[in-house]
Amino acid sequence: MTVKPPRTAVLLDRDGVVNRERGEHTWRVEDFELLPDVAQALKELDTSGTPVAIITNQSGIGLGLHRAAELEEVHRYLHDRLADSGASMPLTLHCPHHPTNGKCLCRKPGHLLVERALALLQAVAAGSVFIGDRQRDVDAATAAGVQGVLVVSNEPLIPVLQRLKRI
């Protein structure tokens, strides 16, 4: 009887890791810029069988700057750009809350979305990584038992995944 090793995942923050961090809310397609090597990185993770999720705070919804439907339009656009490159769209989870409207567990540095992503991907925390460009991403990862990896905003993803021996 062969015992399979536990399945681990790669979790990614959105703004600054998947798309260009602009220093302001990104909810319009025309403001969304996929970073150059992300599609190739996701394609390589797909090929290796590594499940991937994007976890993002989207407080513009809670602030009333935009609606969830506009965020979904951006994510459909992301899906289409990835498909054009032969990569599949990862599981994408977002927190719509803004901290001025009360504390929630899903907003990073809360860990609820990290745990939800692992459950939906049928992955374990130990050995999984969460790559983000803010300390709150690392804190959310740590709280969920996942390795947090802090990167510089808009840094190429492939070298990070190579350093982590994920691709």
N, C-alpha and C positions, 0 to 999 in steps of 0.2 A: 504494500500500500504506500503510495507516494503522498507525502504531506506537502501541500502548496504553501509557499511562504506567504505571510500576510501581504495584502495589497496596499501599496502606499500611493499617495497622490501628490501632485504639484498644484498648489493653490497660488493664485496671482491676484494682486491688487489691480484695479483697472487703470485709473489715471496715473500716469507716470511709469507704468510697467507695461501695459498693453497698448495704450494710446498716449499721445503727447500730453504731458502735464502743462496746462496753460496758465495756472495760477488763478483760475476762476472756474465756476461751474461749467461743465460741458454736457449740454443736453440737446444741442442741435446738431444734426448730421453735418452741416457745413463747418462746424467747429471741431469735429471728431477726426483726428489724424492717427491712423494705425501706425505704430512704430515700425521701422523698416524690416526688422528680422523676426517679428512676432509670428507671422503666418508660418514661416519656415520652422521656427521653434515648436509651434503647436503641431505642425505636421510630423516632425521628428518624435514628439511625445506620443502622438497617435500611433505611429509605426512601432514604437517600443511597447505599446499597450498601457502606458501610464495615464490614468485618469486625471483630468484637469478641471479646475473650477476657477472662475473669476469671482472675487468677493469685493464689493464696492460700497462705500458710503455715498449716498446720493441725497444729501440734506436739502438740496434745492427743491425737492418735492415737499418736504416739511415746511420749508420757508415760503412756499407758494410761488417760487420762481418758474416752475414748470410742473407738468403733470406726469404721472407714471407712464401714460401713453407716449409721451415724447421720449422718455428714456427707452421704452420698448422699441421705438422707431430707430434710435441710435443702435440698439443691440441687433436689430434686424440688418441694419447697414453693416455692422461688424460681421455678422454671420455671412452676408453676401461677399464681403471682401475676403474673408477666410476661405469660403468655398471657391472663389475665383483662383485661389492659390493652392487648392487641393487640401486644405486643412478643415477640420470640422470645428464647429462652434462648441466651446466648453460649456459646461453647466455654469450659469451666471446667476448669482444671488446678490440682492442689494438691500441696504437699509435705507428707508425713505425718511427717517426721523432726523430732526435737528435737536441738539442738546438743550436749546432754550425751551423746547416743548416737553421737557421731562427726560428722565434717564430711561434708556432701553438696553436690553442685553444684546440686540443685534448690531448696534452701531459699534464699529471698531473704536476703541480697544476691547469692547465686549466680544465674547467668543462664541456666541450662539450661531452665527452664520458659518464659522469655521467648523463647528461640530455638525451642523446641518449638512454642509458640503461633504464632509467625510461620510456621514450616514448615507446620503444619496448616491455617493460614488462607491459605496461599500468598501471603504478604505479605512485603515487604522491610522491613528495619530502618530505612533512611534514610527519614525522613518519617513513620514510625510514632511513636506516643506511648504512654507508660505513666503513668497517673495513679494516684498512691498517697499515703497519708497518713503514711508513714514514710520516713526517709532510705534504708533498705534497699531500698525500691521503686525509688527514683531510682538507687541504685547498681547494682541489677540491670539496669535499663534501659540505663544508660550502658555497662556491661560488654558488652551485646549490641548496642550501636550505635543504640539507640532513645532518643528524647528523653524524659527523665524529668521529670515534672511533680509537684511536691510541693504538696499541698493540706492544708487543715486538716481533721481528722477530722469527718465528718458534714456537711461543706460541701455545698450544693446542686451537683449535677453539671452541669446545663444551662448555668449561667453560665461554668463552666470550659471546657466544650466550645465555647461561643460565643467566648470569648477566644482559644481555639486555632483558631478558624475551622473547626471540625469539623461544626458544625450551624448 
